[in-house]
Amino acid sequence: MSDSVYSEIARAYAKAAQVAPGLKARFDKVGFEPSKVSSLAELSRLPVMKKEELLTLQRANPPFGGFLAVDPKDVSRIYVSPGPIFEPSLPGTGGHGLDLLFRSAGITDADIVLNTWAYHLVPAGLLFDEAAQAVGATVVPGGTGNRELQAQIIREIGVTSICASTAFFLALADTVIETYGRDAWTVKSAFLGGEMGDWMAKRRRIEADYGVKTWAAYATADLGLVGYEDGGDGYLVHPDRIVQICDPESGAPLADGETGEIVVTSCQADWPMIRFGTGDSAYALESGADGRVTRLSAIQGRVGAAVKVREIFVYPRAIEEVVIATPGISAAQAVVTRENDRDMLCLRIILDDNGDKPATEAAAKEAFQMTARIRADKVEFVDKLPEGAELIVNRKDM
């Protein structure tokens, strides 16, 4: 990203602050002058704004907390995310950037897309709808539920692509095949919602079992598309988003490969999300010369679920990777304690019957270190874990 682009961002946010009192107050509080931004380092002087902060500001000054930088008459829709947090839909095309995902997947005017995401309150249904139409596809606005009816629609219309959660996709596919036979299954691609756990392995199984190519993206209601799959590793970052991976506590940018909070600045300041902390964690696979992230890893979890161990944030994903990568393990949990002024991490593991404990311990420790970048101090084999147990338990203050 060139210096001229940062200059354009500086002008856009300086102008936005003149009409968005919430944004101006945010800048004034820390003495930040957007007009002087000419690099990512200067942009990073602005503290990260957490989603919880936006919620508080919206409660004090509804509906948008003083952050809307256009005439309210220009707002075509108001989306409502849990909180509730209100997000304006402003003029633009392509489902707030999601058309890039459909173009990457090769969707064209020859495709019929069944969109099973919700069309009410939250933005998912309408954004996927707009994005598919932007590349010329025909859209069936299925929304959620009505599995039998939607299975009939797939058969009778000849649907070629489905937008759905993984669970609903599987339910639809099985219903079509069980009710109408394998020949009625016409779907060639699926745009699936991401999951924690063995996400990529599950997708590979879906591709093999149902003859589809699966695709995914990382998007939020506040920002639209942040990154999308293009055939390479992780997510290619949207060209109009400045993405950083930052320490969840200090907001300082982290080096490539270090897991932290995804912080995004939109290059368009109509809805001025600048240094906005998404609450999701990932790490940079690639970065540009200026330091901005150009390719994101898979999402590692929510920032609030992480526990800092010896100055490294450990995320639930690291524990899931231990289970995935270690043969003979059915479940695992990390317990963090503080002993003699040192953070200690114990992996508690449920081992299948007749498992080799020494080999499993070594494999589990290796898998954990590969993902979390710190060593587990010990492994404890247990018969069971509490129902609904957290993947990481923080007992440092106990």
CORUR-V42521 format. One record per run of one state. SS is the DSSP state (2 for helix, 1 for strand, 0 for the rest). FROM is the first residue (numbers start at 1). TO is the last residue. If there is no record, write none. Layout:
# CORUR-V42521
ss:SS from:FROM to:TO
ss:SS from:FROM to:TO
This chain:
# CORUR-V42521
ss:0 from:1 to:2
ss:2 from:3 to:19
ss:0 from:20 to:20
ss:2 from:21 to:30
ss:0 from:31 to:33
ss:2 from:34 to:36
ss:0 from:37 to:39
ss:2 from:40 to:43
ss:0 from:44 to:48
ss:1 from:49 to:50
ss:2 from:51 to:60
ss:0 from:61 to:67
ss:1 from:68 to:68
ss:0 from:69 to:71
ss:2 from:72 to:74
ss:0 from:75 to:76
ss:1 from:77 to:81
ss:0 from:82 to:84
ss:1 from:85 to:89
ss:0 from:90 to:98
ss:2 from:99 to:104
ss:0 from:105 to:111
ss:1 from:112 to:115
ss:0 from:116 to:123
ss:2 from:124 to:134
ss:0 from:135 to:137
ss:1 from:138 to:141
ss:0 from:142 to:146
ss:2 from:147 to:158
ss:0 from:159 to:160
ss:1 from:161 to:164
ss:0 from:165 to:165
ss:2 from:166 to:180
ss:0 from:181 to:181
ss:2 from:182 to:184
ss:0 from:185 to:188
ss:1 from:189 to:192
ss:0 from:193 to:198
ss:2 from:199 to:210
ss:0 from:211 to:212
ss:1 from:213 to:215
ss:0 from:216 to:216
ss:1 from:217 to:220
ss:0 from:221 to:223
ss:1 from:224 to:228
ss:0 from:229 to:234
ss:1 from:235 to:237
ss:0 from:238 to:240
ss:1 from:241 to:246
ss:0 from:247 to:252
ss:1 from:253 to:253
ss:0 from:254 to:259
ss:1 from:260 to:266
ss:0 from:267 to:270
ss:1 from:271 to:271
ss:0 from:272 to:275
ss:1 from:276 to:282
ss:0 from:283 to:283
ss:1 from:284 to:287
ss:0 from:288 to:292
ss:1 from:293 to:296
ss:0 from:297 to:300
ss:1 from:301 to:302
ss:2 from:303 to:305
ss:0 from:306 to:306
ss:1 from:307 to:309
ss:0 from:310 to:311
ss:1 from:312 to:314
ss:0 from:315 to:315
ss:2 from:316 to:325
ss:0 from:326 to:328
ss:1 from:329 to:339
ss:0 from:340 to:341
ss:1 from:342 to:351
ss:0 from:352 to:356
ss:2 from:357 to:372
ss:0 from:373 to:377
ss:1 from:378 to:381
ss:0 from:382 to:391
ss:1 from:392 to:394
ss:0 from:395 to:398
